[in-house]
Amino acid sequence: MTGTFSGFKALRLFMAACVLCSGLFVSFSAFSQNSIGSPETVFFSQLEDVPLMPGLTELADQTVFFDKPEGRIIESVALMGDASRRDVEVYYGGILAQFGWGRIDDTRFFREKEYLELSFENRDGDDVVKIMVRPSL
């Protein structure tokens, strides 16, 4: 009986090591363009599972948050600085998968019962990205 348990335990350890190694590879590839050497990942203040792309500056005072029985509705805004729209799309296209988001297209993602959408606009001469999370209908 102990031999079977030990074999099962060894198999579980091997599988855990494989998962960890694949996670490190995904992490490295997603962060390779934007955050190699970053001491820690910073998240939006109301979107604790959506990282703030390095180089963006959150405008926390412009965040809109509603918590409803159907799910949360959050709109967070960040100044893009020197980042282009394509830079932002590529970053979030790579990083959001690590947080369980599936990709619909360059600006729309889904997870469980939520949608996340990136939109871009110019406010008083500054380029901003808005990240909207809302329940799926």
BADOLUM-581197 format. One line per 2 residues: their letters; for each residue x, y, z of C-alpha. Coordinates in Angstrom, 1 decimal, always signed. Last residue first. Layout:
N
A> X:Y:Z ~ ...;
//
This chain:
137
LS> -25.4:+39.2:-20.3 ~ -21.8:+39.1:-19.3;
PR> -20.9:+41.1:-16.3 ~ -18.8:+44.2:-16.7;
VM> -15.1:+45.1:-16.6 ~ -14.1:+48.3:-18.5;
IK> -10.5:+49.3:-19.0 ~ -10.1:+52.8:-20.3;
VV> -6.8:+53.7:-22.1 ~ -5.7:+57.3:-22.2;
DD> -4.0:+59.6:-24.7 ~ -3.5:+63.1:-23.4;
GD> -4.4:+66.2:-25.4 ~ -7.3:+67.2:-23.2;
RN> -8.6:+63.6:-23.1 ~ -7.7:+61.5:-26.1;
EF> -9.4:+58.1:-26.3 ~ -8.8:+54.4:-26.2;
SL> -10.9:+51.5:-25.2 ~ -10.0:+48.2:-23.6;
EL> -12.8:+45.7:-22.8 ~ -13.2:+43.1:-20.1;
YE> -16.2:+40.8:-20.0 ~ -17.4:+38.8:-17.0;
KE> -19.3:+35.6:-16.2 ~ -16.3:+33.2:-16.3;
RF> -13.6:+35.2:-17.9 ~ -13.8:+37.2:-21.2;
FR> -11.6:+39.5:-23.2 ~ -12.0:+42.3:-25.7;
TD> -9.5:+44.8:-27.1 ~ -7.3:+42.8:-29.5;
DI> -9.9:+40.1:-30.1 ~ -12.0:+37.6:-28.0;
RG> -9.1:+36.7:-25.7 ~ -9.7:+34.5:-22.6;
WG> -9.0:+35.9:-19.2 ~ -7.7:+33.6:-16.4;
FQ> -5.2:+35.9:-14.8 ~ -2.3:+34.6:-16.8;
AL> -4.3:+35.1:-19.9 ~ -4.5:+38.8:-19.1;
IG> -0.7:+39.2:-19.6 ~ -0.3:+38.6:-23.3;
GY> -3.2:+40.4:-24.9 ~ -2.8:+43.1:-22.2;
YV> +0.7:+43.8:-23.3 ~ +0.0:+43.6:-27.1;
EV> -3.0:+45.8:-26.9 ~ -1.2:+48.4:-24.8;
DR> +1.8:+48.5:-27.1 ~ -0.6:+48.7:-30.1;
RS> -2.3:+51.8:-28.6 ~ +1.1:+53.4:-28.2;
AD> +2.9:+53.8:-24.9 ~ +4.8:+57.2:-24.4;
GM> +2.4:+58.3:-21.6 ~ -0.7:+56.1:-21.7;
LA> -2.6:+57.8:-19.0 ~ -4.8:+55.3:-17.2;
VS> -8.6:+54.9:-16.7 ~ -10.5:+52.3:-14.7;
EI> -14.1:+51.4:-15.4 ~ -15.7:+48.8:-13.1;
IR> -19.0:+47.1:-13.2 ~ -19.3:+44.2:-10.8;
GE> -21.6:+41.2:-11.0 ~ -25.3:+40.4:-11.4;
PK> -26.0:+41.1:-7.7 ~ -24.5:+44.6:-8.3;
DF> -21.2:+46.2:-7.3 ~ -20.6:+49.5:-9.1;
FV> -17.3:+51.2:-9.6 ~ -16.2:+54.2:-11.7;
TQ> -12.5:+55.1:-11.6 ~ -11.7:+58.7:-12.5;
DA> -10.0:+59.6:-9.2 ~ -7.7:+56.6:-9.8;
LE> -6.1:+58.0:-12.9 ~ -3.7:+55.2:-13.3;
TL> -0.3:+56.0:-14.9 ~ +0.9:+53.7:-17.7;
GP> +4.6:+53.1:-18.2 ~ +4.5:+49.6:-16.8;
ML> +1.1:+48.1:-17.6 ~ -1.2:+48.2:-14.6;
PV> -2.1:+44.7:-13.8 ~ -5.7:+43.4:-13.8;
DE> -6.6:+41.1:-10.9 ~ -7.0:+43.8:-8.2;
LQ> -9.1:+45.9:-10.5 ~ -10.2:+48.7:-8.1;
SF> -6.7:+50.2:-7.5 ~ -5.3:+49.0:-10.8;
FV> -2.5:+46.5:-10.2 ~ +1.3:+46.9:-9.8;
TE> +3.6:+44.0:-10.5 ~ +6.7:+43.8:-8.4;
PS> +10.5:+44.5:-8.6 ~ +10.3:+45.0:-12.4;
GI> +13.5:+43.6:-13.9 ~ +11.8:+42.5:-17.1;
SN> +8.6:+44.4:-17.2 ~ +7.5:+45.4:-20.6;
QS> +8.6:+43.3:-23.5 ~ +9.5:+40.0:-21.7;
FA> +6.6:+40.1:-19.3 ~ +4.3:+37.8:-21.3;
SF> +7.1:+35.5:-22.4 ~ +8.7:+35.2:-18.9;
SV> +5.3:+34.5:-17.3 ~ +4.4:+31.9:-19.8;
FL> +7.7:+30.1:-19.3 ~ +7.4:+30.4:-15.6;
GS> +3.9:+28.9:-15.7 ~ +5.2:+26.0:-17.8;
CL> +7.8:+25.3:-15.2 ~ +5.3:+25.4:-12.4;
VC> +2.9:+23.1:-14.2 ~ +5.6:+20.6:-14.9;
AA> +6.8:+20.7:-11.3 ~ +3.2:+20.1:-10.1;
MF> +2.9:+17.1:-12.4 ~ +6.2:+15.6:-11.1;
LR> +5.1:+16.1:-7.5 ~ +1.7:+14.5:-8.2;
LA> +3.5:+11.5:-9.9 ~ +5.8:+11.1:-6.9;
KF> +2.9:+11.2:-4.5 ~ +1.1:+8.5:-6.6;
GS> +4.2:+6.3:-6.6 ~ +4.6:+6.8:-2.9;
FT> +0.9:+5.9:-2.3 ~ +1.3:+2.8:-4.4;
GT> +4.5:+1.7:-2.5 ~ +2.8:+2.5:+0.8;
M> +0.0:+0.0:+0.0;
//
